[in-house]
Amino acid sequence: MGSKIEFLPPSIHAAIAFIYGAVVGSFLNVCIWRMPRDESLWHPPSHCPQCDTRLRFWDLVPLLSFLWQRQRCRYCGTKISGRYFGVELLTALLFAALGWRFGITLDTILLALWVGLLVATLFIDLEHFIIPDELNAAGVVLGVGRDLLKLYLPATGPAWTMADLSIPGGMVVHVPRSILGALCFMAALYLVRLLGSVAFKKEAMGLGDVKLAAAIGANLVLGQILVAAFASVLVGSVVGIFMLATGRLEGEAEEAPAALEFTAQEAREEVADPVGEAAEPLELQQGEGSPTTSCDQEEEWDVPPGALPFGPFLVVGVLIAIFWGNELFATYLRHVGLGP
């Protein structure tokens, strides 16, 4: 969408995107910490929960502050979790890859923002087994917004943005492809959820994953959606088989209470929160048995011992589809004799 900046080489596109990705990753750390705890993303300002010192600008420079301060609070020496650096670096690298592959266009920028939401989804679901509705809703809005903007601006993304649906009476309704994709993929994954619950006689998938499917359908075209679905199942199966073979799933089931206790203790004594959230809510949540969240669909779901969240695998599948989905789907069509 929009003209690609042709006079800049891909390396410059990637470098610019890397810098912006690191900044976005810094904000994603705020989301990853606060959203599952139903806290404001804006207040209180960033401060060390150990010494309560408000962090200054130079304490929050993405990537650099973490390295310069050697993973500790500048004011009291409290250790900072390495996850903050990891989120910033991962987001920066993904943005750089998008800039290198697609150049800097409005379409790429909107896609990069959705990738940022996916990074937050991955880390939140891994830790809390929830996907905040706000992240999925924002993903749908970005997908629909990209389609609507393409009606007025030159597109560098999918060539088709509207689907024509015939209704009784001979009328034809023009529906944005993103809306149709969101509804279809969400319905497909909801059906998988129902069938899985019947087959295993327990809830096989959270509603957060189903809502994530809506965001995926809104942002990807059909071939990419199919690649994302297949890749997520494949990666999830490989990881699950590996963990079963190594006994890690059983180990997690046996050590779950101790792991929860360690997490709370680590948050109280070792991990400084650069987004301004103290460790006290974690201590209270440990006694309650589950973290507080605004995602109502997940609040009453008891995570089975040794369970694996499916959201992170969906995220991995989506990333594969974004960068290689069209090529992989075209190769498949040629293999089965349906493509040129």
ABEGO torsion letter per residue (X at the ends): XEBBBAABBAAAAAAAAAAAAAAAAAAAAAAAAAAAAGBBAAOBBBBBAAAGBBBBAAAABBGAAAAAAGGBBAAAGBBBBAAAAAAAAAAAAAAAAAAAAAEBBAAAAAAAAAAAAAAAAAAAAAAAGBBBAAAAAAAAAAAAAAAAAAAABBBABBABABBBBBBBGGBBBBBBAAAAAAAAAAAAAAAAAAAAAAAAGBBABBAAAAAAAAAAAAABBAAAAAAAAAAAAAAAAAAAAAAAAAGAAAAAAAAAAAAAAAAAAAAAAABBBAAGBBAAAAAAAAAAGBBBBABAAAAABBBBBGBBBAAAAAAAAAAAAAAAAAAAAAAAAAAAGABX
